[in-house]
Amino acid sequence: MERGKRTYKELTLLLSYLLGLNAFLSLWGVADSFYTGFFFLLFLLGAYRDFFKPFKIPRIFLNTVALLGTLFFLLSISFDNLIEPIANALLFLISVKFLEEKKLRDFYQILLLSVLSVALSTLLKLDLSFLLFLSFELLLGIFFLFILLVYKNFEQEKLDYLLIKKLFLFSVLFGVGVFLSSWLFFFTLPRVDNPLINVFQSRDRGLISGISDEITLGEIGEIQLDRSVIFRVFGLEFSEPPYWRVQVFDTFVNNKWIKTVRLPEEELSGGRAYTLLIEPTYDTFLPLLNYPTKVIKVEGKRDAPQRFKGGYYEFREPITKPIRVSALFTNEPPRDEPTSVYLQVPEDLPESIKNLAKKLMEGAKDDRDKVRKVEEFFRSGGFKYSLKLGAYKGDPLEDFLFRTKKGNCEYFASSTAILLRLMGVPARLVSGFHGAVKNKYGDYYFVVGGMAHVWVEAYVEGRWITVDTTPPYVPEALQSISTLAYIYDALRTFWYRNVVDFSVEKQRKLLTKTKSLLKEITTYLRENLVKVIYGFIILTVFAFLVYFYLYEVRKTPENLFRKLKRRLKSQGITAELPEEILKEASGHPKQKYIEFIVRAYQRWKYSPIKDKEELKEAYKVLKKI
């Protein structure tokens, strides 16, 4: 294309690449990361071809590659992996399309592929990023369609910036109109909590929430840097860092804790209510505040959680989308009866640990005194919290207790539980989270993955009391959260609570309120018809007077130029832009007056010179035309 000349083709190309970029960003993390990177390189190669150094690739070759590549990706579709192959195919088609020499039909195809990409991303993205991609696609897509209508006939013509401005403003108004008119469908159509094909099931579970089915020494330390928000808390204030119960472990074997007791447990009554908004964790476990008594309601998930011995809850299916949970908790520790498994210790436990337990038990009056002695041992024994764990020699707990005296929460909790069991005190390991961060921008608390924690519960005097010997520490994940991150999470939370989290019941209430409001408005209009008519007339007159003052009476350069064009149009001069008016007015009897007004407008509008006297003179000259 010709350098220095801005044509409709150049603008169309630029807009098409913006749409392509939006498609890549919307499917980032949905498509395979390797393929996404490779396709993006092809996309950049297409940009280099179109804007810098043209080269030609035979269209038949590109069409053949597109067909074979699409078949390759679509053949890998399965019920367990439905979305990723489609996302790969879409990005592949987009990257190939940008390598082609583009005609009008190619631009329409690029728009279609971009819309499909954003639509596909909605299956996995429910947060603010989806709103941004959708808004950008809607605005740019409408504007792109208008430009294509002009491009069809004026491909190589010079851009008419006034026309471009009008098309863009109309696109904005049209897009806003679509948003405003679609609210009824969004808030009244029922949501499907469990789709026929759950596209989220193909995700790897892993340690997304910092919690797994077993606890290996050192494992929690791996996610201490995770700043991902796991859940948000509403309706509570905390004076001390709270404990969030997720799982209970009973058996220590091969340097890891596992569950051998899995008995359903009846829910309790009473307690204080609060609400959780939980992010997709792809785990079945439900984090609840110590000590949970009852789950009142779950929104966004059909299956109800089951309570198990130890007071923890679990779903049958993983949490694959944001859900809202209302629950009750109490400050009264649980009183479920211990079993013999809570006194289990490994058969190959080192003698040094057994001797330490005997030493700590000397002089202890009762089980509570034993717990106190264990706590004092870790508090005054020179132990330190550390995520940097070196290689151990022999038994890891023995190495921790007698040599390094450094470790993370698994080492402190495991050692505490084993020592208490050796002293005859039933003990169990509890995993979950410790702490909560207040977000002042949204008036709620949130818990991040880096707060994952394990602690001990000991059965003393008929109840399970919390024993946490891990030294106080601030997770590294909380040391680098910026103000911007707090604001973004507040916006994200608002989005979840007011848009994503609408249940059928809430939609029904909203529709009922809307009907009641419309009925009240209709009744008021009937009873006060005369007042309404007079009020409407007054507002109309006032609006007209304001408009007349702003666009007719006020002596501004914009009004001057507008009035000049209006007068010239009645005399056969229909140009819109200043220089075009001067060109068309050449030879006009009042040419010098027209030129004076146009130059005054240009100086006032586009130069630092703001001569009020010249503007007044221009208005006087206007009367002579």
Backbone torsions as a table, in degrees:
resi	resn	phi	psi	omega
1	MET	NA	157.6	-174.3
2	GLU	-72.2	127.6	-179.5
3	ARG	-67.9	141.6	174.8
4	GLY	82.4	-6.0	-179.3
5	LYS	-112.8	116.5	-178.7
6	ARG	-87.5	110.7	-177.1
7	THR	-112.7	169.3	178.5
8	TYR	-65.9	-28.7	178.2
9	LYS	-67.4	-41.1	179.3
10	GLU	-64.5	-43.1	177.8
11	LEU	-63.8	-41.3	179.7
12	THR	-62.9	-42.3	177.0
13	LEU	-61.0	-45.6	-179.5
14	LEU	-60.0	-45.8	180.0
15	LEU	-64.6	-37.7	179.4
16	SER	-64.4	-37.0	178.8
17	TYR	-71.2	-32.9	175.2
18	LEU	-65.0	-39.7	176.3
19	LEU	-65.3	-40.8	177.2
20	GLY	-63.1	-41.1	178.1
21	LEU	-63.1	-40.3	177.9
22	ASN	-62.9	-36.0	177.1
23	ALA	-64.3	-44.3	179.3
24	PHE	-63.3	-44.5	-178.3
25	LEU	-66.7	-38.1	-178.9
26	SER	-68.2	-31.2	-179.8
27	LEU	-97.5	5.6	177.7
28	TRP	-66.5	123.4	-175.7
29	GLY	91.9	-13.8	175.6
30	VAL	-95.3	-48.2	174.9
31	ALA	-78.1	165.0	177.3
32	ASP	-61.4	131.9	-173.2
33	SER	-63.6	-37.2	179.7
34	PHE	-64.8	-49.8	179.6
35	TYR	-62.6	-40.5	-179.9
36	THR	-58.2	-45.3	179.0
37	GLY	-62.8	-42.5	-179.7
38	PHE	-66.1	-44.1	179.8
39	PHE	-64.3	-34.7	-179.7
40	PHE	-67.3	-33.7	175.3
41	LEU	-64.3	-40.4	176.2
42	LEU	-63.9	-38.3	177.9
43	PHE	-61.3	-44.0	177.7
44	LEU	-66.8	-35.7	176.9
45	LEU	-62.5	-38.6	176.1
46	GLY	-63.4	-39.4	177.8
47	ALA	-64.7	-41.3	177.6
48	TYR	-61.0	-40.4	-179.8
49	ARG	-65.1	-43.0	-174.0
50	ASP	-77.9	-32.9	-171.7
51	PHE	-107.0	-19.8	-172.9
52	PHE	-122.8	-56.6	-174.2
53	LYS	-139.1	96.0	-176.8
54	PRO	-62.4	138.8	169.7
55	PHE	-145.3	158.0	-172.5
56	LYS	-117.0	131.7	173.0
57	ILE	-115.2	128.6	-177.9
58	PRO	-52.8	130.3	-177.3
59	ARG	-61.7	-36.9	-178.9
60	ILE	-63.8	-34.6	177.4
61	PHE	-66.6	-46.2	-179.2
62	LEU	-65.1	-39.0	178.5
63	ASN	-64.6	-38.3	178.3
64	THR	-65.6	-45.2	178.2
65	VAL	-61.4	-42.8	-179.8
66	ALA	-61.3	-42.3	-179.7
67	LEU	-65.2	-48.4	-178.4
68	LEU	-65.5	-42.5	179.8
69	GLY	-64.2	-41.0	178.7
70	THR	-62.9	-43.1	177.2
71	LEU	-61.3	-40.9	-179.9
72	PHE	-57.8	-45.5	-177.9
73	PHE	-74.1	-42.3	-175.9
74	LEU	-69.5	-26.3	178.3
75	LEU	-69.7	-15.3	179.6
76	SER	-91.9	6.4	178.9
77	ILE	-69.8	137.8	174.2
78	SER	-147.5	170.0	179.2
79	PHE	-66.8	-25.0	177.7
80	ASP	-85.7	-18.7	-177.9
81	ASN	-141.8	77.9	-173.5
82	LEU	-94.3	-43.0	-168.6
83	ILE	-81.6	-42.8	-174.3
84	GLU	-58.7	-46.2	178.7
85	PRO	-60.9	-38.5	178.8
86	ILE	-65.8	-41.8	178.0
87	ALA	-62.6	-41.8	177.4
88	ASN	-60.3	-43.3	-178.8
89	ALA	-64.7	-40.9	-179.7
90	LEU	-64.1	-46.9	-179.7
91	LEU	-65.9	-34.7	177.4
92	PHE	-64.1	-45.9	178.9
93	LEU	-62.2	-39.3	178.9
94	ILE	-63.9	-46.4	-178.2
95	SER	-63.4	-38.7	178.0
96	VAL	-68.7	-40.3	-178.7
97	LYS	-61.1	-34.4	-179.2
98	PHE	-77.2	-12.5	175.4
99	LEU	-84.0	-13.1	-177.7
100	GLU	-80.2	158.8	169.3
101	GLU	-77.7	116.8	-163.4
102	LYS	-86.6	131.7	171.9
103	LYS	-113.4	179.7	-175.3
104	LEU	-57.9	-42.7	-178.5
105	ARG	-65.1	-29.7	178.3
106	ASP	-67.3	-37.4	178.4
107	PHE	-65.6	-40.0	176.6
108	TYR	-63.9	-38.4	178.7
109	GLN	-67.3	-38.1	177.0
110	ILE	-62.4	-42.9	178.0
111	LEU	-61.2	-43.9	179.9
112	LEU	-62.8	-44.8	179.9
113	LEU	-64.1	-37.3	179.1
114	SER	-66.4	-43.5	178.1
115	VAL	-62.1	-43.1	178.9
116	LEU	-62.8	-36.9	-179.8
117	SER	-65.1	-46.5	178.8
118	VAL	-65.0	-39.9	178.4
119	ALA	-62.3	-41.3	179.8
120	LEU	-65.1	-36.1	-178.0
121	SER	-64.3	-22.5	-179.2
122	THR	-65.6	-20.2	-179.9
123	LEU	-69.8	-25.4	-177.0
124	LEU	-118.1	-15.5	-176.8
125	LYS	-116.2	116.1	179.2
126	LEU	-115.2	4.5	-174.6
127	ASP	-95.1	-166.2	-176.1
128	LEU	-63.6	-27.2	-179.3
129	SER	-59.9	-38.0	177.8
130	PHE	-62.3	-41.6	179.6
131	LEU	-61.6	-39.7	179.6
132	LEU	-66.1	-46.3	179.6
133	PHE	-62.7	-42.6	-178.1
134	LEU	-66.0	-44.5	-179.8
135	SER	-62.6	-44.0	179.7
136	PHE	-63.5	-42.5	-179.7
137	GLU	-64.1	-42.0	-178.6
138	LEU	-64.7	-50.3	-178.1
139	LEU	-64.2	-51.8	-176.2
140	LEU	-68.9	-35.7	-179.2
141	GLY	-64.5	-43.1	178.5
142	ILE	-64.3	-46.1	179.2
143	PHE	-61.1	-40.2	-179.9
144	PHE	-62.9	-39.7	178.4
145	LEU	-62.8	-43.0	178.5
146	PHE	-63.2	-41.3	-179.8
147	ILE	-65.1	-37.0	179.1
148	LEU	-63.4	-32.6	177.2
149	LEU	-65.2	-36.9	177.8
150	VAL	-76.3	-40.2	-177.6
151	TYR	-58.9	-33.3	-177.4
152	LYS	-55.3	-36.2	-176.0
153	ASN	-109.5	-16.8	-173.9
154	PHE	-129.9	42.0	-174.5
155	GLU	-51.3	-50.1	-174.7
156	GLN	-100.3	8.9	-179.9
157	GLU	-77.5	155.8	177.6
158	LYS	-69.6	143.0	-177.3
159	LEU	-63.9	136.8	170.8
160	ASP	-98.6	98.9	-171.3
161	TYR	-65.1	-31.2	177.6
162	LEU	-65.6	-40.5	176.8
163	LEU	-66.0	-41.5	178.6
164	ILE	-59.9	-42.4	-180.0
165	LYS	-62.2	-44.4	179.9
166	LYS	-64.3	-41.4	178.6
167	LEU	-63.7	-39.9	-179.9
168	PHE	-66.4	-44.1	179.2
169	LEU	-63.1	-40.2	178.0
170	PHE	-64.7	-36.7	177.9
171	SER	-63.1	-42.3	179.5
172	VAL	-63.2	-47.5	-179.9
173	LEU	-62.5	-41.0	179.2
174	PHE	-64.3	-44.1	179.7
175	GLY	-63.5	-42.7	177.7
176	VAL	-62.9	-39.6	178.3
177	GLY	-61.6	-39.3	177.9
178	VAL	-62.8	-43.8	179.1
179	PHE	-61.9	-46.3	-176.0
180	LEU	-68.4	-37.4	-177.1
181	SER	-78.6	-15.9	-177.0
182	SER	-92.0	-1.7	-175.4
183	TRP	-62.5	-34.9	-178.0
184	LEU	-61.0	-43.2	179.4
185	PHE	-67.1	-40.3	-175.1
186	PHE	-65.5	-41.5	-173.3
187	PHE	-92.0	-12.8	-176.7
188	THR	-110.2	-25.5	177.9
189	LEU	-71.1	138.1	-177.0
190	PRO	-68.6	146.6	175.9
191	ARG	-90.6	149.7	175.6
192	VAL	-101.4	108.8	-178.5
193	ASP	-67.3	-36.3	-179.1
194	ASN	-125.8	97.8	-178.6
195	PRO	-68.0	163.0	-180.0
196	LEU	-60.8	-39.4	177.3
197	ILE	-119.1	114.5	-179.1
198	ASN	-84.5	102.2	-174.0
199	VAL	-70.8	-12.1	-176.0
200	PHE	-84.7	-14.6	-171.2
201	GLN	-66.0	-18.5	-176.5
202	SER	-78.9	-7.0	-178.9
203	ARG	-69.0	144.2	174.4
204	ASP	-73.2	140.1	-175.9
205	ARG	-81.5	-65.0	176.1
206	GLY	58.3	-156.3	-179.8
207	LEU	-98.5	49.0	-178.5
208	ILE	-62.9	-40.3	-179.5
209	SER	-97.3	3.4	-177.3
210	GLY	81.2	3.7	-176.1
211	ILE	-123.0	137.0	176.7
212	SER	-134.1	178.0	-176.2
213	ASP	-72.3	-13.5	177.6
214	GLU	-147.6	161.1	-178.4
215	ILE	-119.6	114.3	175.6
216	THR	-98.5	141.8	-178.7
217	LEU	-54.9	125.2	179.5
218	GLY	95.7	-7.4	-172.5
219	GLU	-70.4	-46.2	-177.6
220	ILE	-60.3	-33.5	179.3
221	GLY	-60.0	-23.5	-179.3
222	GLU	-67.1	-23.1	-175.7
223	ILE	-114.8	18.1	180.0
224	GLN	-66.7	-18.1	-179.3
225	LEU	-94.3	1.2	-175.1
226	ASP	-75.9	119.2	179.6
227	ARG	-97.8	7.2	-179.0
228	SER	-66.3	132.5	178.1
229	VAL	-73.9	126.1	179.7
230	ILE	-91.5	-45.5	177.2
231	PHE	-156.8	164.7	179.3
232	ARG	-123.1	151.1	-171.3
233	VAL	-122.7	132.3	-179.6
234	PHE	-127.5	143.2	174.1
235	GLY	92.7	9.4	-179.0
236	LEU	-135.4	155.9	169.8
237	GLU	-126.0	141.5	-177.0
238	PHE	-119.2	129.2	173.9
239	SER	-92.9	-22.1	176.9
240	GLU	-132.4	155.0	179.4
241	PRO	-58.3	123.3	-177.3
242	PRO	-82.7	158.3	173.6
243	TYR	-101.1	136.8	179.8
244	TRP	-116.3	114.8	-172.7
245	ARG	-82.8	130.4	178.8
246	VAL	-123.6	-51.2	-178.5
247	GLN	-142.6	161.8	176.1
248	VAL	-129.0	129.4	-178.7
249	PHE	-114.0	147.1	-173.5
250	ASP	-122.9	-20.4	-172.3
251	THR	-126.4	133.5	178.3
252	PHE	-109.8	116.1	-178.2
253	VAL	-148.5	137.8	179.7
254	ASN	54.1	41.6	177.2
255	ASN	63.0	28.5	175.0
256	LYS	-148.5	154.8	179.7
257	TRP	-98.8	134.7	178.4
258	ILE	-131.5	171.3	178.3
259	LYS	-108.6	122.3	173.0
260	THR	-111.6	-16.6	177.3
261	VAL	-102.3	118.2	178.9
262	ARG	-139.5	76.5	-175.9
263	LEU	-110.6	128.4	175.3
264	PRO	-58.2	147.3	-175.3
265	GLU	-135.0	140.7	178.6
266	GLU	-70.7	143.2	176.0
267	GLU	-71.8	158.0	-179.3
268	LEU	-99.6	174.5	179.4
269	SER	-113.5	158.3	176.8
270	GLY	80.5	173.1	178.9
271	GLY	121.8	175.8	-178.4
272	ARG	-100.6	140.7	-174.6
273	ALA	-89.8	149.4	173.5
274	TYR	-157.0	172.5	-176.7
275	THR	-130.7	140.3	175.7
276	LEU	-117.8	140.1	169.6
277	LEU	-115.4	108.2	-169.3
278	ILE	-102.7	130.7	176.3
279	GLU	-73.3	160.4	174.1
280	PRO	-60.5	120.2	179.4
281	THR	-108.1	-14.8	-176.7
282	TYR	58.5	25.5	171.9
283	ASP	-119.8	162.6	178.9
284	THR	-92.4	-10.0	-173.9
285	PHE	-78.9	145.7	-178.3
286	LEU	-113.8	111.4	178.8
287	PRO	-74.3	127.4	180.0
288	LEU	-134.8	153.6	-178.1
289	LEU	-69.9	136.2	173.9
290	ASN	-65.2	130.9	-3.7
291	TYR	-108.7	124.3	-175.9
292	PRO	-71.7	141.1	176.0
293	THR	-112.8	-37.4	-176.2
294	LYS	-161.2	143.1	170.9
295	VAL	-95.4	118.1	-175.8
296	ILE	-80.8	-47.0	-172.7
297	LYS	-155.7	143.7	174.2
298	VAL	-124.4	123.5	177.9
299	GLU	-111.6	136.4	178.6
300	GLY	96.3	1.1	179.8
301	LYS	-147.5	132.5	-173.4
302	ARG	-79.0	-40.7	-175.8
303	ASP	-78.9	141.0	179.7
304	ALA	-87.9	145.5	179.5
305	PRO	-74.3	150.0	178.9
306	GLN	-103.9	136.8	177.3
307	ARG	-91.3	136.2	179.7
308	PHE	-120.4	164.0	-179.4
309	LYS	-55.1	130.0	-174.2
310	GLY	108.0	-6.2	174.4
311	GLY	78.1	26.2	176.5
312	TYR	-110.6	158.4	-174.7
313	TYR	-120.0	150.9	-179.8
314	GLU	-149.0	138.9	174.4
315	PHE	-84.7	162.6	173.7
316	ARG	-75.9	-36.4	-178.4
317	GLU	-115.6	152.5	-179.2
318	PRO	-63.3	157.4	175.0
319	ILE	-82.9	106.4	-173.6
320	THR	-110.1	2.1	176.1
321	LYS	-154.5	164.1	-178.2
322	PRO	-58.5	134.1	177.0
323	ILE	-129.9	159.7	178.4
324	ARG	-119.5	131.9	-175.8
325	VAL	-127.2	128.7	173.1
326	SER	-106.6	130.4	-174.4
327	ALA	-145.5	170.7	177.0
328	LEU	-119.4	147.8	174.8
329	PHE	-139.5	163.8	178.0
330	THR	-136.2	160.3	175.3
331	ASN	-88.2	-3.9	-178.8
332	GLU	-83.4	119.5	-178.7
333	PRO	-60.0	154.4	-179.8
334	PRO	-66.1	155.8	-176.7
335	ARG	-126.6	18.8	179.4
336	ASP	-62.9	142.1	-175.5
337	GLU	-67.9	136.5	177.2
338	PRO	-75.7	155.6	174.3
339	THR	-114.1	174.5	-176.7
340	SER	-63.5	-23.4	-177.8
341	VAL	-64.6	-23.2	-179.1
342	TYR	-78.2	2.8	173.4
343	LEU	-115.1	6.1	-177.7
344	GLN	-68.5	138.6	171.7
345	VAL	-134.8	152.2	-179.8
346	PRO	-60.1	142.4	-179.9
347	GLU	-65.2	-31.0	-177.8
348	ASP	-95.8	24.9	-179.6
349	LEU	-63.8	132.2	-178.3
350	PRO	-58.5	146.0	179.7
351	GLU	-63.3	-31.1	-179.2
352	SER	-60.5	-37.0	179.5
353	ILE	-72.0	-38.8	177.3
354	LYS	-63.7	-40.8	179.5
355	ASN	-66.5	-35.6	178.2
356	LEU	-63.8	-40.3	179.4
357	ALA	-63.9	-40.9	178.3
358	LYS	-63.2	-40.6	-179.8
359	LYS	-64.6	-42.9	-179.6
360	LEU	-68.3	-26.9	-176.8
361	MET	-79.1	-15.4	-177.4
362	GLU	-61.8	126.8	177.0
363	GLY	82.0	-1.2	-179.5
364	ALA	-72.6	131.0	-177.0
365	LYS	-81.4	-37.2	-177.3
366	ASP	-155.0	-176.3	-177.8
367	ASP	-63.0	-36.2	178.6
368	ARG	-65.0	-36.1	178.1
369	ASP	-68.3	-34.6	177.0
370	LYS	-63.9	-43.0	178.1
371	VAL	-61.7	-43.2	179.8
372	ARG	-60.7	-40.0	-179.2
373	LYS	-67.3	-38.5	177.4
374	VAL	-64.9	-43.5	179.1
375	GLU	-61.7	-41.9	-180.0
376	GLU	-66.6	-34.8	179.2
377	PHE	-60.5	-45.9	-179.6
378	PHE	-74.7	-30.5	-177.9
379	ARG	-72.4	-36.4	-174.3
380	SER	-111.2	7.1	-175.2
381	GLY	-94.7	11.0	178.2
382	GLY	79.7	21.0	-179.7
383	PHE	-81.0	144.3	-179.6
384	LYS	-132.5	148.0	176.4
385	TYR	-83.0	135.6	180.0
386	SER	-155.5	140.5	173.8
387	LEU	-91.2	-16.7	-177.8
388	LYS	-90.7	95.6	-175.9
389	LEU	-105.9	120.9	178.3
390	GLY	-83.0	-179.9	178.3
391	ALA	-68.0	137.5	-179.5
392	TYR	-98.1	160.1	177.8
393	LYS	-108.9	123.0	179.3
394	GLY	75.3	-128.6	-179.0
395	ASP	-82.3	130.6	-175.2
396	PRO	-64.1	-37.9	179.7
397	LEU	-70.0	-38.8	177.4
398	GLU	-64.1	-42.6	178.1
399	ASP	-61.1	-40.8	-179.9
400	PHE	-67.8	-44.3	-174.1
401	LEU	-72.7	-32.5	-170.6
402	PHE	-119.0	-14.0	-177.9
403	ARG	-117.4	-67.9	-173.1
404	THR	-77.9	-40.7	-175.8
405	LYS	55.0	28.1	176.4
406	LYS	-130.8	135.7	179.2
407	GLY	-177.1	175.5	176.5
408	ASN	-99.0	-169.2	-169.5
409	CYS	-62.5	-30.5	179.8
410	GLU	-63.5	-37.2	-179.6
411	TYR	-68.9	-44.4	179.7
412	PHE	-65.2	-46.7	-177.3
413	ALA	-67.3	-42.5	-179.4
414	SER	-63.2	-45.7	179.7
415	SER	-63.0	-41.3	-179.8
416	THR	-62.6	-46.9	-178.6
417	ALA	-63.0	-43.2	-179.0
418	ILE	-65.1	-44.6	179.5
419	LEU	-61.3	-43.7	179.6
420	LEU	-64.3	-40.3	179.2
421	ARG	-63.9	-40.2	177.2
422	LEU	-64.0	-24.9	179.9
423	MET	-91.9	6.5	176.0
424	GLY	86.8	10.6	179.8
425	VAL	-101.1	117.3	177.2
426	PRO	-57.0	134.3	-177.8
427	ALA	-145.0	150.7	176.7
428	ARG	-142.7	156.6	-178.6
429	LEU	-97.1	133.2	178.4
430	VAL	-115.5	130.2	176.0
431	SER	-111.2	151.4	-179.5
432	GLY	170.2	-132.3	-179.8
433	PHE	-136.8	152.4	179.4
434	HIS	-129.6	118.4	178.0
435	GLY	112.1	173.4	176.3
436	ALA	-166.4	142.4	-177.9
437	VAL	-108.6	130.6	179.2
438	LYS	-81.5	128.7	173.7
439	ASN	-103.9	102.9	-175.4
440	LYS	-69.0	-18.4	180.0
441	TYR	-78.0	-16.4	-179.7
442	GLY	-128.5	-0.3	179.4
443	ASP	55.0	54.5	176.4
444	TYR	-154.8	170.3	175.9
445	TYR	-108.0	153.9	172.5
446	PHE	-136.0	156.1	-178.9
447	VAL	-124.2	130.3	-178.9
448	VAL	-105.5	165.8	-178.3
449	GLY	-59.8	-31.4	-179.7
450	GLY	-66.3	-8.1	177.9
451	MET	-90.9	5.8	177.7
452	ALA	-55.2	137.6	-170.6
453	HIS	-154.4	155.6	171.4
454	VAL	-129.6	146.2	179.3
455	TRP	-147.5	-179.0	-173.8
456	VAL	-117.6	144.4	167.7
457	GLU	-116.9	128.7	179.6
458	ALA	-112.6	138.8	-179.4
459	TYR	-86.9	106.9	-175.9
460	VAL	-132.6	126.1	176.0
461	GLU	54.5	42.2	172.6
462	GLY	83.8	12.1	177.8
463	ARG	-152.7	159.2	-178.2
464	TRP	-93.4	113.2	-178.9
465	ILE	-102.0	149.7	-179.6
466	THR	-77.6	129.8	176.3
467	VAL	-126.3	106.6	-178.1
468	ASP	-120.9	101.9	-177.1
469	THR	-92.8	-1.3	178.0
470	THR	-66.7	129.0	179.3
471	PRO	-60.1	147.7	178.5
472	PRO	-58.3	138.6	179.5
473	TYR	-154.0	156.7	175.9
474	VAL	-106.1	118.2	179.8
475	PRO	-54.5	137.2	-178.5
476	GLU	-59.6	-25.5	-179.3
477	ALA	-63.5	-25.3	-177.2
478	LEU	-89.3	-5.6	-175.4
479	GLN	-85.9	-5.5	-175.9
480	SER	-133.4	27.7	177.4
481	ILE	-86.5	120.5	-175.4
482	SER	-86.9	165.9	176.2
483	THR	-60.3	-38.4	179.1
484	LEU	-60.7	-37.6	179.1
485	ALA	-64.9	-38.8	177.0
486	TYR	-62.9	-44.3	-178.6
487	ILE	-64.9	-44.2	179.9
488	TYR	-61.6	-41.7	-178.8
489	ASP	-68.0	-33.3	176.8
490	ALA	-64.0	-41.7	177.4
491	LEU	-65.6	-41.8	179.1
492	ARG	-62.0	-41.6	179.8
493	THR	-65.9	-41.5	176.9
494	PHE	-59.1	-41.9	178.8
495	TRP	-60.9	-46.3	-179.9
496	TYR	-62.7	-46.6	-172.8
497	ARG	-71.1	-34.2	-172.0
498	ASN	-105.0	-13.4	-178.6
499	VAL	-122.6	-63.5	-175.2
500	VAL	-65.4	-36.0	-167.1
501	ASP	-87.9	16.1	178.4
502	PHE	-73.2	125.0	175.5
503	SER	-96.0	171.1	178.7
504	VAL	-60.1	-38.6	-179.1
505	GLU	-63.8	-42.5	179.5
506	LYS	-66.3	-39.1	179.1
507	GLN	-62.4	-40.2	-179.9
508	ARG	-64.1	-42.1	178.8
509	LYS	-64.4	-41.6	179.8
510	LEU	-63.1	-43.0	179.7
511	LEU	-64.5	-40.4	178.5
512	THR	-62.7	-43.1	178.6
513	LYS	-64.2	-38.6	179.5
514	THR	-64.0	-43.3	178.3
515	LYS	-62.2	-43.6	-179.9
516	SER	-62.6	-42.0	179.5
517	LEU	-63.4	-44.1	178.6
518	LEU	-63.0	-37.6	179.0
519	LYS	-66.0	-42.3	178.4
520	GLU	-63.0	-41.7	179.3
521	ILE	-63.9	-43.9	179.3
522	THR	-61.7	-44.0	179.1
523	THR	-62.1	-43.1	179.8
524	TYR	-62.8	-42.3	-179.0
525	LEU	-63.1	-39.3	179.5
526	ARG	-66.6	-42.1	-176.3
527	GLU	-77.0	-21.0	-176.6
528	ASN	-127.3	42.9	-174.2
529	LEU	-60.7	-45.0	-178.2
530	VAL	-62.9	-45.3	179.1
531	LYS	-61.4	-41.1	-178.7
532	VAL	-64.8	-41.5	-179.9
533	ILE	-64.1	-47.3	178.2
534	TYR	-60.5	-42.6	179.2
535	GLY	-62.4	-40.4	178.9
536	PHE	-64.3	-42.1	179.6
537	ILE	-63.0	-43.6	-179.5
538	ILE	-62.9	-44.8	179.7
539	LEU	-64.7	-38.4	179.2
540	THR	-64.7	-45.4	178.9
541	VAL	-63.0	-42.7	179.9
542	PHE	-62.7	-43.6	179.1
543	ALA	-63.5	-39.2	178.7
544	PHE	-64.7	-42.9	179.6
545	LEU	-63.2	-40.6	177.9
546	VAL	-63.9	-45.3	178.8
547	TYR	-61.7	-44.8	-178.3
548	PHE	-62.2	-40.0	179.7
549	TYR	-67.2	-44.7	-175.3
550	LEU	-68.4	-38.2	-171.2
551	TYR	-109.3	-5.8	-179.9
552	GLU	-126.0	-43.8	-174.0
553	VAL	-83.8	-46.3	-175.8
554	ARG	-60.2	134.2	-179.7
555	LYS	-91.4	83.4	178.4
556	THR	-114.7	157.0	178.3
557	PRO	-60.5	-33.7	179.6
558	GLU	-65.8	-44.7	178.3
559	ASN	-65.3	-37.2	178.1
560	LEU	-59.9	-49.0	-177.7
561	PHE	-66.6	-38.0	179.1
562	ARG	-63.9	-44.0	179.0
563	LYS	-65.5	-37.3	177.6
564	LEU	-60.7	-47.0	-179.2
565	LYS	-62.4	-37.8	180.0
566	ARG	-62.6	-43.4	-179.6
567	ARG	-69.1	-40.9	-179.3
568	LEU	-67.3	-33.2	-179.8
569	LYS	-63.2	-36.0	178.2
570	SER	-69.5	-15.2	179.8
571	GLN	-105.4	10.2	174.4
572	GLY	96.5	0.9	178.3
573	ILE	-99.0	111.1	-171.8
574	THR	-109.0	5.4	-178.9
575	ALA	-62.7	154.2	-177.6
576	GLU	-107.9	-40.3	-175.5
577	LEU	-86.8	149.8	-175.0
578	PRO	-52.7	-52.3	-176.2
579	GLU	-66.2	-34.3	178.5
580	GLU	-68.7	-34.6	176.6
581	ILE	-63.1	-45.5	179.6
582	LEU	-62.1	-39.0	-179.4
583	LYS	-66.3	-41.8	-177.8
584	GLU	-75.8	-25.3	-178.3
585	ALA	-86.4	2.8	179.2
586	SER	-59.8	126.0	-178.5
587	GLY	90.2	-4.1	178.2
588	HIS	-67.8	143.1	-179.6
589	PRO	-57.3	-30.0	-179.0
590	LYS	-106.6	31.6	-174.2
591	GLN	-57.5	-42.1	-176.3
592	LYS	-67.2	-33.4	177.5
593	TYR	-69.2	-42.9	179.2
594	ILE	-60.9	-44.4	-179.1
595	GLU	-64.4	-39.8	178.8
596	PHE	-60.4	-45.8	-179.1
597	ILE	-65.6	-44.1	-179.5
598	VAL	-62.5	-44.8	-179.5
599	ARG	-66.6	-37.5	177.2
600	ALA	-62.9	-42.3	177.6
601	TYR	-62.4	-44.4	-179.0
602	GLN	-64.9	-42.4	179.4
603	ARG	-63.9	-40.9	-179.0
604	TRP	-69.1	-36.7	-173.7
605	LYS	-83.3	-38.7	-168.9
606	TYR	-119.5	4.9	178.2
607	SER	-128.9	164.0	179.8
608	PRO	-71.8	-6.3	-178.2
609	ILE	-79.7	123.4	178.1
610	LYS	-126.5	81.0	-175.4
611	ASP	-92.8	103.0	-177.8
612	LYS	-66.1	-34.5	179.7
613	GLU	-66.0	-40.0	178.1
614	GLU	-63.7	-38.3	179.2
615	LEU	-64.5	-42.0	177.0
616	LYS	-61.6	-43.1	-179.8
617	GLU	-63.2	-38.6	179.5
618	ALA	-62.5	-39.2	177.1
619	TYR	-63.5	-36.1	177.2
620	LYS	-67.5	-40.4	179.9
621	VAL	-65.4	-34.2	-179.4
622	LEU	-56.7	-32.6	-178.8
623	LYS	-68.3	-19.3	-177.5
624	LYS	-86.4	-9.5	-178.5
625	ILE	-87.2	NA	NA
